[in-house]
């Protein structure tokens, strides 16, 4: 095991996406994988972020950690 995070992500990608798909072409695989990536990175809740989506976590972090403009 080289990198625990990468190993975990690869297992999740395999379990949640690759094992459930049969691709007819490389283009189809690329399009479906991009859709899965967007859902994973922006819409899915992550336990490491306290159950928040990455987009919600980023917005909350920005509000808390950015200095006020006034």
PDB file of N, CA, C and O in Angstrom:
ATOM      1  N   UNK A   1       0.855  -1.169   0.000  1.00  0.00           N
ATOM      2  CA  UNK A   1       0.000   0.000   0.000  1.00  0.00           C
ATOM      3  C   UNK A   1       0.902   1.234   0.000  1.00  0.00           C
ATOM      4  O   UNK A   1       1.639   1.471   0.958  1.00  0.00           O
ATOM      5  N   UNK A   2       0.842   1.999  -1.055  1.00  0.00           N
ATOM      6  CA  UNK A   2       1.684   3.179  -1.187  1.00  0.00           C
ATOM      7  C   UNK A   2       1.045   4.409  -0.530  1.00  0.00           C
ATOM      8  O   UNK A   2       1.704   5.129   0.220  1.00  0.00           O
ATOM      9  N   UNK A   3      -0.213   4.638  -0.809  1.00  0.00           N
ATOM     10  CA  UNK A   3      -0.886   5.828  -0.322  1.00  0.00           C
ATOM     11  C   UNK A   3      -2.301   5.427   0.077  1.00  0.00           C
ATOM     12  O   UNK A   3      -3.105   5.061  -0.780  1.00  0.00           O
ATOM     13  N   UNK A   4      -2.604   5.490   1.339  1.00  0.00           N
ATOM     14  CA  UNK A   4      -3.897   5.008   1.836  1.00  0.00           C
ATOM     15  C   UNK A   4      -5.063   5.740   1.199  1.00  0.00           C
ATOM     16  O   UNK A   4      -6.085   5.121   0.905  1.00  0.00           O
ATOM     17  N   UNK A   5      -4.938   7.042   0.977  1.00  0.00           N
ATOM     18  CA  UNK A   5      -6.046   7.798   0.389  1.00  0.00           C
ATOM     19  C   UNK A   5      -6.311   7.320  -1.038  1.00  0.00           C
ATOM     20  O   UNK A   5      -7.464   7.109  -1.415  1.00  0.00           O
ATOM     21  N   UNK A   6      -5.260   7.148  -1.831  1.00  0.00           N
ATOM     22  CA  UNK A   6      -5.426   6.702  -3.209  1.00  0.00           C
ATOM     23  C   UNK A   6      -5.984   5.287  -3.251  1.00  0.00           C
ATOM     24  O   UNK A   6      -6.859   4.989  -4.064  1.00  0.00           O
ATOM     25  N   UNK A   7      -5.490   4.420  -2.389  1.00  0.00           N
ATOM     26  CA  UNK A   7      -6.001   3.052  -2.343  1.00  0.00           C
ATOM     27  C   UNK A   7      -7.489   3.049  -1.994  1.00  0.00           C
ATOM     28  O   UNK A   7      -8.263   2.289  -2.577  1.00  0.00           O
ATOM     29  N   UNK A   8      -7.883   3.883  -1.058  1.00  0.00           N
ATOM     30  CA  UNK A   8      -9.289   3.978  -0.670  1.00  0.00           C
ATOM     31  C   UNK A   8     -10.134   4.509  -1.822  1.00  0.00           C
ATOM     32  O   UNK A   8     -11.209   3.980  -2.104  1.00  0.00           O
ATOM     33  N   UNK A   9      -9.652   5.548  -2.483  1.00  0.00           N
ATOM     34  CA  UNK A   9     -10.392   6.114  -3.609  1.00  0.00           C
ATOM     35  C   UNK A   9     -10.517   5.104  -4.751  1.00  0.00           C
ATOM     36  O   UNK A   9     -11.589   4.958  -5.337  1.00  0.00           O
ATOM     37  N   UNK A  10      -9.422   4.408  -5.064  1.00  0.00           N
ATOM     38  CA  UNK A  10      -9.471   3.411  -6.140  1.00  0.00           C
ATOM     39  C   UNK A  10     -10.479   2.315  -5.832  1.00  0.00           C
ATOM     40  O   UNK A  10     -11.201   1.872  -6.726  1.00  0.00           O
ATOM     41  N   UNK A  11     -10.540   1.873  -4.590  1.00  0.00           N
ATOM     42  CA  UNK A  11     -11.519   0.868  -4.198  1.00  0.00           C
ATOM     43  C   UNK A  11     -12.942   1.387  -4.324  1.00  0.00           C
ATOM     44  O   UNK A  11     -13.830   0.669  -4.785  1.00  0.00           O
ATOM     45  N   UNK A  12     -13.160   2.631  -3.915  1.00  0.00           N
ATOM     46  CA  UNK A  12     -14.484   3.222  -4.024  1.00  0.00           C
ATOM     47  C   UNK A  12     -14.890   3.382  -5.487  1.00  0.00           C
ATOM     48  O   UNK A  12     -16.025   3.072  -5.848  1.00  0.00           O
ATOM     49  N   UNK A  13     -13.980   3.861  -6.329  1.00  0.00           N
ATOM     50  CA  UNK A  13     -14.260   4.003  -7.761  1.00  0.00           C
ATOM     51  C   UNK A  13     -14.606   2.652  -8.368  1.00  0.00           C
ATOM     52  O   UNK A  13     -15.561   2.540  -9.136  1.00  0.00           O
ATOM     53  N   UNK A  14     -13.850   1.650  -8.034  1.00  0.00           N
ATOM     54  CA  UNK A  14     -14.095   0.312  -8.565  1.00  0.00           C
ATOM     55  C   UNK A  14     -15.446  -0.226  -8.090  1.00  0.00           C
ATOM     56  O   UNK A  14     -16.232  -0.730  -8.892  1.00  0.00           O
ATOM     57  N   UNK A  15     -15.714  -0.119  -6.789  1.00  0.00           N
ATOM     58  CA  UNK A  15     -16.960  -0.665  -6.234  1.00  0.00           C
ATOM     59  C   UNK A  15     -18.195   0.077  -6.701  1.00  0.00           C
ATOM     60  O   UNK A  15     -19.203  -0.547  -7.033  1.00  0.00           O
ATOM     61  N   UNK A  16     -18.134   1.398  -6.731  1.00  0.00           N
ATOM     62  CA  UNK A  16     -19.320   2.200  -7.009  1.00  0.00           C
ATOM     63  C   UNK A  16     -19.543   2.490  -8.489  1.00  0.00           C
ATOM     64  O   UNK A  16     -20.665   2.782  -8.901  1.00  0.00           O
ATOM     65  N   UNK A  17     -18.486   2.411  -9.287  1.00  0.00           N
ATOM     66  CA  UNK A  17     -18.643   2.810 -10.683  1.00  0.00           C
ATOM     67  C   UNK A  17     -18.250   1.710 -11.661  1.00  0.00           C
ATOM     68  O   UNK A  17     -19.074   1.264 -12.460  1.00  0.00           O
ATOM     69  N   UNK A  18     -17.013   1.279 -11.603  1.00  0.00           N
ATOM     70  CA  UNK A  18     -16.507   0.372 -12.636  1.00  0.00           C
ATOM     71  C   UNK A  18     -17.172  -1.002 -12.618  1.00  0.00           C
ATOM     72  O   UNK A  18     -17.440  -1.560 -13.682  1.00  0.00           O
ATOM     73  N   UNK A  19     -17.444  -1.559 -11.447  1.00  0.00           N
ATOM     74  CA  UNK A  19     -18.055  -2.886 -11.377  1.00  0.00           C
ATOM     75  C   UNK A  19     -19.495  -2.897 -11.857  1.00  0.00           C
ATOM     76  O   UNK A  19     -20.023  -3.964 -12.171  1.00  0.00           O
ATOM     77  N   UNK A  20     -20.140  -1.752 -11.924  1.00  0.00           N
ATOM     78  CA  UNK A  20     -21.541  -1.694 -12.328  1.00  0.00           C
ATOM     79  C   UNK A  20     -21.762  -1.219 -13.749  1.00  0.00           C
ATOM     80  O   UNK A  20     -22.905  -0.988 -14.142  1.00  0.00           O
ATOM     81  N   UNK A  21     -20.707  -1.066 -14.531  1.00  0.00           N
ATOM     82  CA  UNK A  21     -20.830  -0.516 -15.877  1.00  0.00           C
ATOM     83  C   UNK A  21     -20.256  -1.468 -16.911  1.00  0.00           C
ATOM     84  O   UNK A  21     -19.307  -2.204 -16.642  1.00  0.00           O
ATOM     85  N   UNK A  22     -20.844  -1.441 -18.091  1.00  0.00           N
ATOM     86  CA  UNK A  22     -20.297  -2.120 -19.251  1.00  0.00           C
ATOM     87  C   UNK A  22     -20.217  -1.072 -20.343  1.00  0.00           C
ATOM     88  O   UNK A  22     -21.246  -0.561 -20.786  1.00  0.00           O
ATOM     89  N   UNK A  23     -19.029  -0.748 -20.779  1.00  0.00           N
ATOM     90  CA  UNK A  23     -18.811   0.341 -21.717  1.00  0.00           C
ATOM     91  C   UNK A  23     -18.722  -0.184 -23.139  1.00  0.00           C
ATOM     92  O   UNK A  23     -18.089  -1.210 -23.389  1.00  0.00           O
ATOM     93  N   UNK A  24     -19.358   0.523 -24.078  1.00  0.00           N
ATOM     94  CA  UNK A  24     -19.300   0.159 -25.489  1.00  0.00           C
ATOM     95  C   UNK A  24     -18.158   0.845 -26.211  1.00  0.00           C
ATOM     96  O   UNK A  24     -17.727   0.396 -27.274  1.00  0.00           O
ATOM     97  N   UNK A  25     -17.664   1.938 -25.633  1.00  0.00           N
ATOM     98  CA  UNK A  25     -16.565   2.664 -26.276  1.00  0.00           C
ATOM     99  C   UNK A  25     -15.784   3.434 -25.220  1.00  0.00           C
ATOM    100  O   UNK A  25     -16.250   3.630 -24.097  1.00  0.00           O
ATOM    101  N   UNK A  26     -14.601   3.859 -25.600  1.00  0.00           N
ATOM    102  CA  UNK A  26     -13.781   4.669 -24.705  1.00  0.00           C
ATOM    103  C   UNK A  26     -14.459   6.007 -24.434  1.00  0.00           C
ATOM    104  O   UNK A  26     -14.412   6.499 -23.307  1.00  0.00           O
ATOM    105  N   UNK A  27     -15.085   6.603 -25.437  1.00  0.00           N
ATOM    106  CA  UNK A  27     -15.780   7.877 -25.254  1.00  0.00           C
ATOM    107  C   UNK A  27     -16.901   7.741 -24.228  1.00  0.00           C
ATOM    108  O   UNK A  27     -17.069   8.615 -23.378  1.00  0.00           O
ATOM    109  N   UNK A  28     -17.668   6.656 -24.300  1.00  0.00           N
ATOM    110  CA  UNK A  28     -18.738   6.448 -23.321  1.00  0.00           C
ATOM    111  C   UNK A  28     -18.161   6.329 -21.912  1.00  0.00           C
ATOM    112  O   UNK A  28     -18.713   6.897 -20.970  1.00  0.00           O
ATOM    113  N   UNK A  29     -17.068   5.604 -21.761  1.00  0.00           N
ATOM    114  CA  UNK A  29     -16.433   5.458 -20.455  1.00  0.00           C
ATOM    115  C   UNK A  29     -15.964   6.809 -19.935  1.00  0.00           C
ATOM    116  O   UNK A  29     -16.134   7.100 -18.751  1.00  0.00           O
ATOM    117  N   UNK A  30     -15.379   7.643 -20.791  1.00  0.00           N
ATOM    118  CA  UNK A  30     -14.900   8.962 -20.374  1.00  0.00           C
ATOM    119  C   UNK A  30     -16.047   9.858 -19.937  1.00  0.00           C
ATOM    120  O   UNK A  30     -15.933  10.555 -18.930  1.00  0.00           O
ATOM    121  N   UNK A  31     -17.150   9.851 -20.677  1.00  0.00           N
ATOM    122  CA  UNK A  31     -18.296  10.702 -20.337  1.00  0.00           C
ATOM    123  C   UNK A  31     -18.924  10.257 -19.023  1.00  0.00           C
ATOM    124  O   UNK A  31     -19.212  11.087 -18.161  1.00  0.00           O
ATOM    125  N   UNK A  32     -19.137   8.962 -18.864  1.00  0.00           N
ATOM    126  CA  UNK A  32     -19.748   8.467 -17.630  1.00  0.00           C
ATOM    127  C   UNK A  32     -18.840   8.665 -16.420  1.00  0.00           C
ATOM    128  O   UNK A  32     -19.313   8.984 -15.329  1.00  0.00           O
ATOM    129  N   UNK A  33     -17.546   8.476 -16.615  1.00  0.00           N
ATOM    130  CA  UNK A  33     -16.608   8.691 -15.509  1.00  0.00           C
ATOM    131  C   UNK A  33     -16.564  10.162 -15.106  1.00  0.00           C
ATOM    132  O   UNK A  33     -16.472  10.471 -13.918  1.00  0.00           O
ATOM    133  N   UNK A  34     -16.628  11.071 -16.072  1.00  0.00           N
ATOM    134  CA  UNK A  34     -16.649  12.504 -15.750  1.00  0.00           C
ATOM    135  C   UNK A  34     -17.903  12.859 -14.959  1.00  0.00           C
ATOM    136  O   UNK A  34     -17.832  13.642 -14.011  1.00  0.00           O
ATOM    137  N   UNK A  35     -19.054  12.291 -15.335  1.00  0.00           N
ATOM    138  CA  UNK A  35     -20.290  12.518 -14.574  1.00  0.00           C
ATOM    139  C   UNK A  35     -20.146  12.015 -13.147  1.00  0.00           C
ATOM    140  O   UNK A  35     -20.569  12.688 -12.207  1.00  0.00           O
ATOM    141  N   UNK A  36     -19.549  10.829 -12.972  1.00  0.00           N
ATOM    142  CA  UNK A  36     -19.350  10.276 -11.633  1.00  0.00           C
ATOM    143  C   UNK A  36     -18.398  11.150 -10.835  1.00  0.00           C
ATOM    144  O   UNK A  36     -18.628  11.392  -9.650  1.00  0.00           O
ATOM    145  N   UNK A  37     -17.323  11.631 -11.473  1.00  0.00           N
ATOM    146  CA  UNK A  37     -16.337  12.476 -10.794  1.00  0.00           C
ATOM    147  C   UNK A  37     -16.965  13.775 -10.291  1.00  0.00           C
ATOM    148  O   UNK A  37     -16.705  14.202  -9.167  1.00  0.00           O
ATOM    149  N   UNK A  38     -17.782  14.393 -11.120  1.00  0.00           N
ATOM    150  CA  UNK A  38     -18.447  15.634 -10.724  1.00  0.00           C
ATOM    151  C   UNK A  38     -19.376  15.369  -9.546  1.00  0.00           C
ATOM    152  O   UNK A  38     -19.396  16.142  -8.588  1.00  0.00           O
ATOM    153  N   UNK A  39     -20.141  14.292  -9.608  1.00  0.00           N
ATOM    154  CA  UNK A  39     -21.033  13.955  -8.497  1.00  0.00           C
ATOM    155  C   UNK A  39     -20.229  13.693  -7.226  1.00  0.00           C
ATOM    156  O   UNK A  39     -20.605  14.161  -6.152  1.00  0.00           O
ATOM    157  N   UNK A  40     -19.131  12.956  -7.336  1.00  0.00           N
ATOM    158  CA  UNK A  40     -18.303  12.622  -6.173  1.00  0.00           C
ATOM    159  C   UNK A  40     -17.671  13.866  -5.559  1.00  0.00           C
ATOM    160  O   UNK A  40     -17.620  13.998  -4.337  1.00  0.00           O
ATOM    161  N   UNK A  41     -17.195  14.770  -6.395  1.00  0.00           N
ATOM    162  CA  UNK A  41     -16.456  15.936  -5.893  1.00  0.00           C
ATOM    163  C   UNK A  41     -17.323  17.126  -5.498  1.00  0.00           C
ATOM    164  O   UNK A  41     -16.850  18.007  -4.780  1.00  0.00           O
ATOM    165  N   UNK A  42     -18.567  17.179  -5.939  1.00  0.00           N
ATOM    166  CA  UNK A  42     -19.385  18.359  -5.653  1.00  0.00           C
ATOM    167  C   UNK A  42     -20.696  18.052  -4.940  1.00  0.00           C
ATOM    168  O   UNK A  42     -21.173  18.887  -4.172  1.00  0.00           O
ATOM    169  N   UNK A  43     -21.293  16.892  -5.166  1.00  0.00           N
ATOM    170  CA  UNK A  43     -22.640  16.640  -4.660  1.00  0.00           C
ATOM    171  C   UNK A  43     -22.713  15.623  -3.532  1.00  0.00           C
ATOM    172  O   UNK A  43     -23.655  15.657  -2.740  1.00  0.00           O
ATOM    173  N   UNK A  44     -21.758  14.731  -3.439  1.00  0.00           N
ATOM    174  CA  UNK A  44     -21.809  13.652  -2.461  1.00  0.00           C
ATOM    175  C   UNK A  44     -21.303  14.121  -1.103  1.00  0.00           C
ATOM    176  O   UNK A  44     -20.301  14.830  -1.006  1.00  0.00           O
ATOM    177  N   UNK A  45     -22.009  13.715  -0.066  1.00  0.00           N
ATOM    178  CA  UNK A  45     -21.580  14.039   1.298  1.00  0.00           C
ATOM    179  C   UNK A  45     -20.389  13.157   1.667  1.00  0.00           C
ATOM    180  O   UNK A  45     -20.350  11.973   1.333  1.00  0.00           O
ATOM    181  N   UNK A  46     -19.412  13.758   2.369  1.00  0.00           N
ATOM    182  CA  UNK A  46     -18.208  13.037   2.765  1.00  0.00           C
ATOM    183  C   UNK A  46     -18.090  13.056   4.284  1.00  0.00           C
ATOM    184  O   UNK A  46     -18.243  14.101   4.917  1.00  0.00           O
ATOM    185  N   UNK A  47     -17.821  11.905   4.854  1.00  0.00           N
ATOM    186  CA  UNK A  47     -17.701  11.824   6.310  1.00  0.00           C
ATOM    187  C   UNK A  47     -16.499  12.634   6.803  1.00  0.00           C
ATOM    188  O   UNK A  47     -16.529  13.164   7.914  1.00  0.00           O
ATOM    189  N   UNK A  48     -15.459  12.733   6.005  1.00  0.00           N
ATOM    190  CA  UNK A  48     -14.280  13.504   6.402  1.00  0.00           C
ATOM    191  C   UNK A  48     -14.574  14.999   6.492  1.00  0.00           C
ATOM    192  O   UNK A  48     -13.825  15.743   7.125  1.00  0.00           O
ATOM    193  N   UNK A  49     -15.656  15.439   5.863  1.00  0.00           N
ATOM    194  CA  UNK A  49     -16.040  16.854   5.896  1.00  0.00           C
ATOM    195  C   UNK A  49     -17.222  17.080   6.834  1.00  0.00           C
ATOM    196  O   UNK A  49     -17.939  18.072   6.708  1.00  0.00           O
ATOM    197  N   UNK A  50     -17.418  16.176   7.754  1.00  0.00           N
ATOM    198  CA  UNK A  50     -18.507  16.314   8.714  1.00  0.00           C
ATOM    199  C   UNK A  50     -19.877  16.115   8.089  1.00  0.00           C
ATOM    200  O   UNK A  50     -20.861  16.701   8.540  1.00  0.00           O
ATOM    201  N   UNK A  51     -19.944  15.289   7.051  1.00  0.00           N
ATOM    202  CA  UNK A  51     -21.219  15.017   6.399  1.00  0.00           C
ATOM    203  C   UNK A  51     -21.643  16.085   5.407  1.00  0.00           C
ATOM    204  O   UNK A  51     -22.769  16.058   4.911  1.00  0.00           O
ATOM    205  N   UNK A  52     -20.763  17.015   5.116  1.00  0.00           N
ATOM    206  CA  UNK A  52     -21.085  18.078   4.153  1.00  0.00           C
ATOM    207  C   UNK A  52     -20.599  17.687   2.767  1.00  0.00           C
ATOM    208  O   UNK A  52     -19.694  16.866   2.614  1.00  0.00           O
ATOM    209  N   UNK A  53     -21.223  18.296   1.758  1.00  0.00           N
ATOM    210  CA  UNK A  53     -20.703  18.129   0.407  1.00  0.00           C
ATOM    211  C   UNK A  53     -19.447  18.976   0.281  1.00  0.00           C
ATOM    212  O   UNK A  53     -19.300  19.955   1.014  1.00  0.00           O
ATOM    213  N   UNK A  54     -18.537  18.633  -0.623  1.00  0.00           N
ATOM    214  CA  UNK A  54     -17.333  19.448  -0.786  1.00  0.00           C
ATOM    215  C   UNK A  54     -17.651  20.902  -1.140  1.00  0.00           C
ATOM    216  O   UNK A  54     -16.966  21.811  -0.670  1.00  0.00           O
ATOM    217  N   UNK A  55     -18.668  21.133  -1.950  1.00  0.00           N
ATOM    218  CA  UNK A  55     -19.027  22.507  -2.309  1.00  0.00           C
ATOM    219  C   UNK A  55     -19.525  23.281  -1.089  1.00  0.00           C
ATOM    220  O   UNK A  55     -19.155  24.440  -0.903  1.00  0.00           O
ATOM    221  N   UNK A  56     -20.355  22.657  -0.262  1.00  0.00           N
ATOM    222  CA  UNK A  56     -20.850  23.317   0.947  1.00  0.00           C
ATOM    223  C   UNK A  56     -19.720  23.557   1.941  1.00  0.00           C
ATOM    224  O   UNK A  56     -19.670  24.604   2.587  1.00  0.00           O
ATOM    225  N   UNK A  57     -18.815  22.592   2.065  1.00  0.00           N
ATOM    226  CA  UNK A  57     -17.674  22.753   2.959  1.00  0.00           C
ATOM    227  C   UNK A  57     -16.792  23.920   2.518  1.00  0.00           C
ATOM    228  O   UNK A  57     -16.362  24.723   3.345  1.00  0.00           O
ATOM    229  N   UNK A  58     -16.522  24.013   1.215  1.00  0.00           N
ATOM    230  CA  UNK A  58     -15.697  25.105   0.687  1.00  0.00           C
ATOM    231  C   UNK A  58     -16.355  26.455   0.932  1.00  0.00           C
ATOM    232  O   UNK A  58     -15.682  27.420   1.295  1.00  0.00           O
ATOM    233  N   UNK A  59     -17.672  26.528   0.736  1.00  0.00           N
ATOM    234  CA  UNK A  59     -18.376  27.788   0.970  1.00  0.00           C
ATOM    235  C   UNK A  59     -18.321  28.168   2.446  1.00  0.00           C
ATOM    236  O   UNK A  59     -18.072  29.328   2.775  1.00  0.00           O
ATOM    237  N   UNK A  60     -18.548  27.212   3.334  1.00  0.00           N
ATOM    238  CA  UNK A  60     -18.503  27.495   4.772  1.00  0.00           C
ATOM    239  C   UNK A  60     -17.089  27.885   5.198  1.00  0.00           C
ATOM    240  O   UNK A  60     -16.922  28.801   6.003  1.00  0.00           O
ATOM    241  N   UNK A  61     -16.082  27.213   4.677  1.00  0.00           N
ATOM    242  CA  UNK A  61     -14.696  27.527   5.018  1.00  0.00           C
ATOM    243  C   UNK A  61     -14.347  28.938   4.577  1.00  0.00           C
ATOM    244  O   UNK A  61     -13.686  29.676   5.307  1.00  0.00           O
ATOM    245  N   UNK A  62     -14.788  29.312   3.390  1.00  0.00           N
ATOM    246  CA  UNK A  62     -14.497  30.650   2.869  1.00  0.00           C
ATOM    247  C   UNK A  62     -15.114  31.719   3.762  1.00  0.00           C
ATOM    248  O   UNK A  62     -14.468  32.720   4.071  1.00  0.00           O
ATOM    249  N   UNK A  63     -16.349  31.512   4.173  1.00  0.00           N
ATOM    250  CA  UNK A  63     -17.029  32.491   5.028  1.00  0.00           C
ATOM    251  C   UNK A  63     -16.303  32.632   6.373  1.00  0.00           C
ATOM    252  O   UNK A  63     -16.131  33.741   6.878  1.00  0.00           O
ATOM    253  N   UNK A  64     -15.889  31.522   6.936  1.00  0.00           N
ATOM    254  CA  UNK A  64     -15.248  31.526   8.257  1.00  0.00           C
ATOM    255  C   UNK A  64     -13.813  32.050   8.192  1.00  0.00           C
ATOM    256  O   UNK A  64     -13.389  32.795   9.075  1.00  0.00           O
ATOM    257  N   UNK A  65     -13.073  31.673   7.172  1.00  0.00           N
ATOM    258  CA  UNK A  65     -11.634  31.934   7.160  1.00  0.00           C
ATOM    259  C   UNK A  65     -11.176  33.117   6.323  1.00  0.00           C
ATOM    260  O   UNK A  65     -10.015  33.511   6.426  1.00  0.00           O
ATOM    261  N   UNK A  66     -12.021  33.689   5.514  1.00  0.00           N
ATOM    262  CA  UNK A  66     -11.614  34.844   4.723  1.00  0.00           C
ATOM    263  C   UNK A  66     -11.870  36.121   5.513  1.00  0.00           C
ATOM    264  O   UNK A  66     -12.927  36.260   6.128  1.00  0.00           O
ATOM    265  N   UNK A  67     -10.946  37.033   5.509  1.00  0.00           N
ATOM    266  CA  UNK A  67     -11.159  38.291   6.244  1.00  0.00           C
ATOM    267  C   UNK A  67     -12.302  39.094   5.629  1.00  0.00           C
ATOM    268  O   UNK A  67     -12.570  39.021   4.429  1.00  0.00           O
ATOM    269  N   UNK A  68     -12.933  39.825   6.449  1.00  0.00           N
ATOM    270  CA  UNK A  68     -14.034  40.670   5.995  1.00  0.00           C
ATOM    271  C   UNK A  68     -13.516  41.761   5.065  1.00  0.00           C
ATOM    272  O   UNK A  68     -12.424  42.294   5.265  1.00  0.00           O
ATOM    273  N   UNK A  69     -14.301  42.085   4.057  1.00  0.00           N
ATOM    274  CA  UNK A  69     -13.904  43.106   3.093  1.00  0.00           C
ATOM    275  C   UNK A  69     -14.205  44.519   3.591  1.00  0.00           C
ATOM    276  O   UNK A  69     -13.780  45.499   2.979  1.00  0.00           O
ATOM    277  N   UNK A  70     -14.930  44.622   4.691  1.00  0.00           N
ATOM    278  CA  UNK A  70     -15.267  45.954   5.203  1.00  0.00           C
ATOM    279  C   UNK A  70     -14.320  46.402   6.259  1.00  0.00           C
ATOM    280  O   UNK A  70     -14.466  47.502   6.793  1.00  0.00           O
TER     281      UNK A  70
END
